Amino acid sequence: MLHNTEVTHSWLRKISIAALSLLVLSCSGGAVPISTQANPTQTSAGLIIATDSTVASATTVASANPSATTTSGGVSVVAVSGDPTLQLDHTSNAPTSDAFAPSVMPDTPMGRIGYTRYVFARSGEQIIPALIEGPRGSQTRCQKVELPCSFGDLKALLDSGAEIPSTLNMNSSELAQLVTQLGEVAGALEQYSDVNDACAAGYRPDGNQTPNMGSHFTNFPLVIDGKFDPAAPEILLFVSADDATPPFGALGRCKDGAWKGGEVEIAGAAFYIPFAFAGDDHFEGFSGPLDNWHIHYNLCRLAGQDVTVLPSVCSGEDDGPLDRPQGDASEGWMIHAWADTGHDNQLGAFSMWNPSIWPLSDPEAVGEGSLGSRTASNTNLIADFDYQVTEAAVPGKISFFNADPEAHSVTAGTPENPTGEFDSGVVGGGSAATIEISQPGTYEFFCSLHPGMRGAITVGGS
């Protein structure tokens, strides 16, 4: 489905190989309650109950997460105990298409990347969308180790002829087709297991390796052809062959059709279908309901760093409506597919995160408690010679984006008493930097280039 009878190519000019890496910054922290703008009520049991009148028409919500329909004051409401952000699809502010965000933003950050339909982040003093995943209203998620969620498990289930768990919401025909498709993905991964072959075929790396995800090697011609072919993924995921050493910095590059860098190995694939070919409703590429494709909103890629800011802050472009995709890599639907036997993902064949990739984790011990607590990074802004700092930052790497044309720094302490706990160094205009704070507390900082600029940030517990 095309947006217009005559397809324009403005989106092609915006897509870049670097942007299509779709790396996601992560930090600890859990989901927060839905904004009162979406009309929710918190029950004593901790369930989110949407009281908007449109909820009464909803018959299914989060099919992989049990829901209960109750009556309160004669009005039917739906209580959702799984993904609370799905409630936003059952209010008067709900989007009209799967690719869009609600028309009213929540008043606080919310959501978990890879575990909730919506993720909202704070950018300076504003709440903006960071990611949307899957179809509206109801989703099936297979991200529990005890369920047959990985490619290996799904294949074993098919071969055994055993009953398919009801939580997968699939029939035997859909399962057979899905296993066949993932087998085609596995064939492509085997074909490009040598990174030199990937370089020769036109795949180009993004420059670094995202934790539990890998480095994204993108084949631009496959992106712009608009075709979905499990045997020809638009993106290959490579990882450092050294699992013990944190792979910070670029793994290497493709030059003259060959790999110039450290030793890497294939780990998975990703698919990217532009809206110009797929349309605004959720792309149904793989068989069955397990493939919740996602879209990045307000992603700004700067020299290998990802920050969540509006286009006007990132590149000086005019901002579009907050409920429409914008920013780098926001021109289509994307999904990861883990079909490599050496990195069989126990959190699901289509999970955002893979615990078998650095930093290695026990899938039974992580799940939603740690990997799933990754939220879109709140981005602190430097603008008009002032620091716009978000509240309750999480210990770890904390991002700052300099929206001024002048260079600044984020230096611990005060001009009179610099503490040396952290220092971003000189951050040029339109550039991003990170500082690292590991312990909770309130920290003062200043600009070493403009001592009159002072700020403070409060870091809470993880």
VMD Tcl script that draws the C-alpha trace (Angstrom):
set ca {
  {0.00 0.00 0.00}
  {1.39 3.40 -1.00}
  {0.70 6.70 0.70}
  {0.20 8.50 -2.63}
  {-0.42 7.48 -6.23}
  {2.88 9.11 -7.09}
  {5.47 8.06 -4.49}
  {7.80 10.85 -3.53}
  {11.36 10.10 -2.54}
  {11.87 12.69 0.18}
  {12.12 9.87 2.72}
  {14.96 8.34 0.70}
  {17.05 11.45 1.18}
  {16.61 11.17 4.94}
  {17.46 7.50 5.34}
  {21.15 6.83 5.86}
  {23.07 3.65 6.52}
  {24.15 5.04 9.87}
  {20.61 6.00 10.83}
  {19.24 2.59 9.91}
  {21.36 0.96 12.57}
  {18.49 1.82 14.90}
  {20.63 1.62 18.00}
  {18.81 2.26 21.22}
  {20.27 3.86 24.34}
  {19.27 2.04 27.50}
  {19.17 2.69 31.20}
  {17.74 1.00 34.25}
  {14.30 1.85 35.51}
  {10.78 0.55 35.31}
  {7.62 1.59 33.59}
  {5.69 4.39 35.22}
  {1.94 4.88 35.51}
  {-0.03 6.16 32.56}
  {-0.68 9.88 32.47}
  {-3.96 11.16 33.79}
  {-4.33 12.69 30.33}
  {-5.16 9.20 29.11}
  {-7.83 8.95 31.82}
  {-6.55 5.99 33.84}
  {-7.33 4.93 37.38}
  {-4.86 3.01 39.56}
  {-6.51 0.24 41.55}
  {-5.36 -1.00 44.93}
  {-4.14 -4.17 43.21}
  {-1.83 -2.18 40.98}
  {-3.86 -2.67 37.80}
  {-4.36 0.18 35.37}
  {-8.03 0.71 34.57}
  {-8.90 3.04 31.71}
  {-12.14 4.87 32.43}
  {-12.56 6.47 29.01}
  {-15.93 5.52 27.52}
  {-14.30 4.10 24.40}
  {-12.80 1.29 26.45}
  {-16.20 -0.36 26.66}
  {-15.92 -1.35 23.00}
  {-12.61 -3.14 23.46}
  {-13.01 -6.89 23.46}
  {-9.39 -8.01 23.48}
  {-6.37 -6.36 25.02}
  {-2.86 -7.81 25.21}
  {-3.77 -11.36 24.35}
  {-0.48 -12.65 25.76}
  {-1.28 -10.99 29.06}
  {-4.50 -11.97 30.83}
  {-7.07 -9.21 31.09}
  {-10.25 -8.96 33.08}
  {-13.41 -7.12 32.13}
  {-15.29 -5.72 35.11}
  {-18.13 -3.33 35.75}
  {-17.80 -0.17 37.80}
  {-20.80 2.07 38.26}
  {-22.56 0.40 35.35}
  {-19.71 1.16 32.92}
  {-17.63 -1.66 31.44}
  {-13.89 -1.16 31.81}
  {-10.89 -3.27 30.90}
  {-8.20 -3.95 33.48}
  {-4.85 -4.76 31.96}
  {-2.23 -6.45 34.11}
  {0.47 -6.77 31.46}
  {1.58 -3.88 29.24}
  {-0.05 -0.75 30.69}
  {0.74 1.33 27.61}
  {-1.76 -0.68 25.55}
  {-4.47 1.19 27.42}
  {-3.57 4.24 25.37}
  {-5.11 2.47 22.37}
  {-8.47 2.33 24.14}
  {-9.02 5.99 24.94}
  {-10.36 8.97 23.03}
  {-6.72 9.95 22.33}
  {-5.97 6.65 20.59}
  {-4.14 6.79 17.23}
  {-5.93 6.12 13.97}
  {-3.13 3.94 12.56}
  {-0.69 1.45 14.06}
  {2.31 3.63 13.19}
  {1.03 6.71 15.03}
  {1.28 7.77 18.66}
  {-1.65 8.93 20.81}
  {-2.77 12.49 20.12}
  {-2.04 13.50 23.74}
  {1.33 12.82 25.31}
  {1.59 11.35 28.83}
  {2.86 13.70 31.50}
  {5.76 11.47 32.52}
  {8.14 9.01 30.79}
  {6.75 5.50 30.47}
  {7.27 2.15 28.79}
  {10.07 -0.40 28.29}
  {11.82 -0.86 24.98}
  {11.04 -4.33 23.69}
  {8.32 -5.00 26.25}
  {5.65 -2.34 25.74}
  {3.84 -0.98 22.71}
  {4.75 2.61 23.55}
  {7.89 4.15 24.99}
  {7.91 7.82 25.94}
  {11.04 9.68 27.04}
  {11.76 13.08 28.52}
  {13.75 15.44 26.32}
  {14.61 18.55 28.29}
  {11.27 19.65 29.73}
  {9.11 17.81 27.20}
  {7.71 14.26 26.98}
  {8.09 12.84 23.46}
  {7.57 9.41 21.85}
  {10.71 7.30 21.46}
  {9.40 4.01 20.06}
  {6.18 2.29 18.99}
  {5.97 -1.47 18.63}
  {3.39 -3.81 17.21}
  {-0.26 -3.42 16.24}
  {-2.75 -1.32 18.15}
  {-4.81 -2.55 21.04}
  {-3.75 -6.18 21.32}
  {-0.41 -7.95 21.02}
  {1.02 -11.43 21.50}
  {4.43 -11.56 23.16}
  {6.49 -14.71 23.55}
  {9.36 -13.58 25.77}
  {9.42 -16.12 28.58}
  {12.03 -18.86 28.81}
  {9.45 -21.46 29.80}
  {7.57 -20.86 26.53}
  {8.83 -22.09 23.12}
  {9.83 -18.61 22.00}
  {13.22 -19.07 20.31}
  {13.68 -20.31 16.76}
  {15.10 -23.57 18.09}
  {12.17 -24.02 20.45}
  {9.58 -23.21 17.78}
  {11.18 -25.72 15.39}
  {11.28 -28.38 18.10}
  {7.60 -27.72 18.89}
  {6.67 -28.16 15.24}
  {8.71 -31.34 14.87}
  {7.22 -32.83 18.04}
  {3.63 -32.36 16.94}
  {2.78 -31.32 20.50}
  {-0.06 -28.96 21.31}
  {0.82 -25.30 20.73}
  {0.58 -23.23 23.96}
  {-2.54 -21.06 23.87}
  {-0.50 -17.97 24.78}
  {1.14 -18.09 21.34}
  {-2.24 -17.56 19.62}
  {-1.11 -19.63 16.63}
  {-2.39 -22.64 14.75}
  {-0.25 -25.43 13.33}
  {-0.29 -24.00 9.81}
  {0.97 -20.61 11.02}
  {3.67 -22.29 13.10}
  {4.86 -24.38 10.15}
  {5.08 -21.32 7.91}
  {6.89 -19.31 10.60}
  {9.49 -22.04 11.11}
  {10.02 -22.17 7.35}
  {10.52 -18.40 7.20}
  {12.95 -18.38 10.12}
  {14.77 -21.23 8.40}
  {15.23 -18.94 5.39}
  {16.63 -16.27 7.71}
  {19.02 -18.86 9.13}
  {20.14 -19.69 5.59}
  {20.94 -16.04 4.93}
  {22.93 -15.82 8.16}
  {24.92 -18.90 7.14}
  {25.52 -17.36 3.71}
  {27.04 -14.27 5.33}
  {28.72 -15.91 8.30}
  {32.01 -14.57 6.93}
  {31.86 -10.80 7.40}
  {33.92 -10.35 4.22}
  {31.05 -11.88 2.24}
  {28.66 -9.41 3.89}
  {30.91 -6.50 2.93}
  {31.19 -7.77 -0.63}
  {27.39 -8.03 -0.85}
  {26.96 -4.37 0.07}
  {26.24 -4.55 3.82}
  {27.79 -1.64 5.73}
  {28.31 -1.45 9.54}
  {26.94 1.30 11.76}
  {30.20 1.68 13.67}
  {29.56 0.18 17.10}
  {27.88 -2.66 18.95}
  {24.73 -2.10 20.95}
  {24.51 -4.16 24.17}
  {22.43 -7.35 23.75}
  {21.81 -6.43 20.12}
  {24.97 -6.24 18.03}
  {26.33 -4.04 15.27}
  {23.87 -3.37 12.44}
  {25.22 -3.92 8.92}
  {22.71 -2.35 6.51}
  {22.23 -3.11 2.81}
  {20.76 0.13 1.49}
  {19.57 -1.20 -1.91}
  {17.55 -3.90 -0.09}
  {15.95 -1.20 2.07}
  {14.74 0.91 -0.81}
  {13.36 -1.99 -2.87}
  {10.53 -2.29 -0.34}
  {10.42 -6.09 -0.51}
  {10.08 -8.47 2.42}
  {12.12 -11.61 1.85}
  {13.20 -13.73 4.85}
  {16.13 -14.98 2.77}
  {17.39 -11.44 2.08}
  {17.37 -9.37 5.30}
  {18.00 -5.65 4.98}
  {20.25 -5.72 8.05}
  {22.72 -8.28 9.42}
  {23.71 -8.28 13.08}
  {27.36 -8.97 13.82}
  {29.01 -9.08 17.24}
  {32.55 -9.08 18.52}
  {33.89 -12.62 18.75}
  {35.38 -11.71 22.14}
  {32.49 -11.99 24.61}
  {34.65 -11.08 27.61}
  {35.82 -7.63 26.50}
  {33.25 -4.80 26.26}
  {33.12 -3.90 22.54}
  {33.23 -0.12 22.94}
  {33.98 1.89 19.83}
  {33.86 0.84 16.20}
  {34.28 -2.87 15.46}
  {35.72 -2.01 12.05}
  {34.54 -1.05 8.59}
  {33.98 -2.41 5.10}
  {36.47 -1.13 2.52}
  {36.77 -2.24 -1.09}
  {34.37 -5.10 -0.40}
  {36.38 -6.51 2.50}
  {36.30 -6.25 6.29}
  {38.89 -4.08 8.03}
  {38.59 -4.62 11.76}
  {38.50 -7.03 14.64}
  {37.13 -10.55 14.60}
  {33.34 -10.64 14.45}
  {30.67 -13.30 14.09}
  {27.12 -13.34 12.75}
  {24.38 -13.24 15.40}
  {21.08 -12.37 13.77}
  {19.21 -10.28 11.22}
  {16.81 -7.37 11.08}
  {14.22 -6.33 8.52}
  {13.20 -2.80 7.51}
  {10.20 -1.97 5.32}
  {9.59 1.73 4.47}
  {6.09 3.16 4.94}
  {6.05 4.05 1.24}
  {5.67 0.33 0.55}
  {4.08 -1.04 3.74}
  {1.70 1.74 4.75}
  {0.92 2.97 8.25}
  {-0.73 -0.17 9.59}
  {1.39 -2.84 11.26}
  {3.43 -4.78 8.72}
  {2.53 -8.48 8.64}
  {5.73 -10.01 7.41}
  {6.22 -13.24 9.36}
  {3.49 -15.80 9.87}
  {1.50 -15.57 13.09}
  {1.20 -12.83 15.72}
  {4.64 -13.01 17.37}
  {6.37 -10.44 15.15}
  {5.65 -7.06 16.71}
  {7.43 -4.71 14.28}
  {8.56 -1.37 15.68}
  {9.19 2.26 14.66}
  {11.70 4.71 16.08}
  {10.52 8.20 16.95}
  {12.77 11.23 17.54}
  {15.99 9.25 17.23}
  {19.05 11.44 16.72}
  {22.27 9.69 15.66}
  {25.48 11.64 16.23}
  {28.88 10.03 15.70}
  {27.68 6.66 16.96}
  {25.64 8.10 19.84}
  {21.85 7.93 20.05}
  {19.80 10.54 21.84}
  {16.06 11.10 21.94}
  {15.39 14.69 20.88}
  {13.10 16.47 18.43}
  {14.39 17.09 14.87}
  {14.62 20.82 15.57}
  {17.13 20.07 18.31}
  {18.97 17.33 16.44}
  {19.37 18.82 12.99}
  {17.55 22.14 12.92}
  {14.69 20.71 10.84}
  {11.12 21.77 11.54}
  {9.31 19.55 14.02}
  {6.31 17.64 12.81}
  {3.33 16.54 14.94}
  {4.43 14.58 17.99}
  {2.06 11.74 17.12}
  {3.73 11.08 13.75}
  {7.09 9.37 13.08}
  {10.02 11.77 12.75}
  {13.77 11.72 13.32}
  {16.46 9.34 12.08}
  {15.37 5.86 10.98}
  {11.69 6.78 11.32}
  {10.61 6.01 7.76}
  {9.45 2.43 8.20}
  {8.78 -0.74 10.16}
  {11.66 -2.75 11.64}
  {12.10 -6.04 13.49}
  {14.95 -8.26 14.70}
  {14.98 -11.95 13.82}
  {17.26 -14.24 15.82}
  {17.77 -17.38 13.74}
  {21.45 -18.15 14.30}
  {21.86 -21.40 16.24}
  {24.85 -20.02 18.12}
  {22.75 -17.12 19.43}
  {19.35 -18.78 19.83}
  {17.36 -16.20 21.77}
  {15.44 -17.65 24.71}
  {13.59 -14.33 25.05}
  {12.03 -14.90 21.65}
  {12.91 -15.13 17.98}
  {11.72 -11.52 17.53}
  {12.79 -10.06 20.86}
  {14.51 -6.67 20.83}
  {17.22 -7.93 23.19}
  {19.31 -11.09 23.09}
  {21.01 -12.20 26.35}
  {23.40 -14.45 24.41}
  {25.08 -11.28 23.09}
  {27.40 -9.12 25.18}
  {26.84 -8.44 28.01}
  {26.02 -12.13 28.42}
  {23.16 -12.84 30.82}
  {21.17 -15.79 32.11}
  {17.86 -15.56 30.22}
  {16.01 -17.13 33.15}
  {17.42 -14.50 35.51}
  {17.00 -11.44 33.31}
  {13.87 -11.11 31.24}
  {11.67 -8.18 32.04}
  {13.37 -7.58 35.37}
  {16.57 -6.23 33.83}
  {16.73 -6.31 30.05}
  {13.07 -5.38 30.02}
  {13.63 -2.40 32.29}
  {15.56 -0.68 29.55}
  {13.77 2.56 28.79}
  {14.43 5.13 26.12}
  {17.13 7.39 27.41}
  {15.91 10.69 28.79}
  {18.03 13.37 27.15}
  {19.27 16.39 29.03}
  {19.56 19.53 26.91}
  {22.00 22.41 26.88}
  {20.20 25.34 25.27}
  {20.42 29.14 25.45}
  {23.42 28.88 27.79}
  {21.36 26.92 30.29}
  {21.07 23.29 31.39}
  {17.63 21.68 31.00}
  {18.01 18.62 33.19}
  {15.49 15.82 33.64}
  {14.44 14.72 37.08}
  {15.37 11.44 38.76}
  {18.11 10.28 36.42}
  {19.18 6.65 36.68}
  {22.76 5.71 37.67}
  {24.94 4.95 34.68}
  {25.69 6.82 31.49}
  {23.70 10.07 31.30}
  {23.28 11.87 27.98}
  {23.51 15.59 27.24}
  {22.76 17.20 23.89}
  {24.17 20.67 23.14}
  {21.53 22.56 21.16}
  {23.54 25.81 21.24}
  {25.87 26.73 18.37}
  {28.56 27.40 20.97}
  {30.58 24.65 22.65}
  {29.94 23.80 26.31}
  {30.94 21.18 28.86}
  {29.38 19.27 31.75}
  {32.03 19.36 34.45}
  {31.49 18.08 38.00}
  {31.45 20.55 40.88}
  {31.59 24.34 40.66}
  {34.13 26.71 39.10}
  {35.41 27.38 42.60}
  {35.52 23.71 43.57}
  {35.66 21.24 40.65}
  {35.31 17.74 42.06}
  {36.58 15.72 39.11}
  {33.83 13.08 39.42}
  {32.89 13.47 35.77}
  {33.67 15.73 32.81}
  {32.12 15.53 29.37}
  {34.98 17.45 27.83}
  {34.19 20.07 25.21}
  {30.80 19.36 23.59}
  {30.46 21.19 20.28}
  {27.24 22.73 19.09}
  {24.83 20.11 17.78}
  {26.78 17.31 19.46}
  {26.00 14.82 22.20}
  {28.10 13.65 25.12}
  {27.73 11.39 28.12}
  {28.86 11.49 31.70}
  {28.83 8.51 34.04}
  {27.48 8.61 37.60}
  {27.28 5.28 39.40}
  {26.02 6.32 42.85}
  {22.70 7.98 43.79}
  {22.84 11.57 44.94}
  {22.61 15.18 43.75}
  {25.57 16.39 41.72}
  {26.47 19.96 40.82}
  {28.17 20.74 37.52}
  {29.23 23.73 35.43}
  {30.53 24.69 32.00}
  {34.31 24.98 31.98}
  {34.08 27.32 28.98}
  {31.36 29.53 30.46}
  {31.69 29.40 34.28}
  {28.46 31.30 34.73}
  {26.56 28.23 33.48}
  {25.74 25.98 36.42}
  {23.38 23.09 36.99}
  {22.63 20.08 39.12}
  {21.29 16.60 38.53}
  {19.68 14.17 40.95}
  {20.46 10.52 40.39}
  {18.18 8.00 42.03}
  {18.42 4.28 42.72}
  {18.38 1.75 39.89}
}
mol new
graphics top color blue
foreach p $ca { graphics top sphere $p radius 0.5 }
foreach p [lrange $ca 0 end-1] q [lrange $ca 1 end] { graphics top cylinder $p $q radius 0.2 }
display resetview
